[in-house]
Amino acid sequence: MSTVTYRHPTVQDAPAVTRLIRDSGNLDVNSHYAHLLLCHHFRGTCLVAEKGFDLIGFVSAYRPPEDPGVLFVWQIAVASSARGAGIAGGMLDRVVQLASGGRVHFVEATITASNAASIRLFTSFARRQGVAIAHRRLFPAELFHGVEQHESEDLYRIGPLPSTSCERNDFS
Ligand SMILES: CC(C)(COP(=O)(O)OP(=O)(O)OC[C@H]1O[C@@H](n2cnc3c(N)ncnc32)[C@H](O)[C@@H]1OP(=O)(O)O)[C@@H](O)C(=O)NCCC(=O)NCCS
């Protein structure tokens, strides 16, 4: 059985990333071009998980320009056949560690109230780090009206992270 490996994406990964997000079941499907941009301009704060030659996980994240001490995790997805094995948790731990270079003090993500797996994923991350997690409404459902049916998105904020977990950046 092949082990799971983690690395930053390249633009060649974008088609598999688009398919993974599209097949994830409950994520907003961004354009393929958006995934190309993530794998190009934002590759240092994104990660893929692979098993053999299969791309089975992807996390996209970025530092908000006005708050670079935050790593905002945009989307995280694991192929349905690989779920429940700690791969999302592994990607989250690594992307925070590798993206940080000592400068990320908080991790943020928006989650809908019905996404129990995602809430658990980020709550477990906070527990592993030994830091607080708090949430508040960020994008109420009304902001989606006239465009699409969408649940409210709550902002989860985790931290402050211990500086020792944020000092490595040894990934290619
Ligand atoms: C959310 C998702 C990324 C989790 O991936 P995963 O690799 O199965 O997650 P992990 O195995 O690392 O589990 C992380 C934690 O969540 C828990 N968890 C996983 N799936 C769960 C579920 N369906 N319901 C409740 N908890 C769940 C695990 O028990 C684990 O908790 P623990 O660390 O306290 O034991 C995956 O279910 C997925 O791709 N979902 C569709 C896309 C999505 O909703 N993404 C999140 C919003 S951006």
The ligand as a Gaussian input file, in Angstrom:
#p B3LYP/6-31G(d) Opt

LIG

0 1
 C      -13.736000      17.726000       5.465000
 C      -12.762000      16.755000       4.833000
 C      -11.677000      17.566000       4.116000
 C      -12.137000      15.889000       5.937000
 O      -11.134000      15.072000       5.339000
 P      -10.569000      13.770000       6.091000
 O       -9.229000      13.444000       5.513000
 O      -11.600000      12.698000       6.083000
 O      -10.392000      14.321000       7.610000
 P       -9.481000      13.673000       8.743000
 O       -9.464000      12.170000       8.582000
 O       -8.171000      14.363000       8.774000
 O      -10.317000      13.996000      10.044000
 C      -10.219000      15.252000      10.708000
 C      -11.173000      15.231000      11.894000
 O      -12.530000      15.324000      11.410000
 C      -13.281000      14.207000      11.858000
 N      -14.188000      13.864000      10.764000
 C      -13.846000      13.446000       9.517000
 N      -14.956000      13.221000       8.789000
 C      -16.003000      13.508000       9.601000
 C      -17.405000      13.500000       9.423000
 N      -17.958000      13.141000       8.241000
 N      -18.191000      13.897000      10.452000
 C      -17.649000      14.280000      11.623000
 N      -16.307000      14.318000      11.872000
 C      -15.508000      13.930000      10.859000
 C      -12.284000      13.124000      12.147000
 O      -12.778000      12.206000      13.098000
 C      -11.120000      13.937000      12.696000
 O      -11.382000      14.293000      14.032000
 P      -10.301000      13.958000      15.192000
 O       -9.003000      14.573000      14.719000
 O      -10.854000      14.650000      16.386000
 O      -10.226000      12.483000      15.278000
 C      -13.469000      15.779000       3.831000
 O      -14.584000      15.191000       4.485000
 C      -13.948000      16.462000       2.556000
 O      -13.194000      16.560000       1.578000
 N      -15.216000      16.942000       2.558000
 C      -15.761000      17.617000       1.385000
 C      -15.180000      19.020000       1.233000
 C      -15.368000      19.875000       2.474000
 O      -16.446000      19.947000       3.044000
 N      -14.277000      20.594000       2.861000
 C      -14.277000      21.448000       4.047000
 C      -14.793000      22.816000       3.782000
 S      -13.659000      23.824000       2.850000

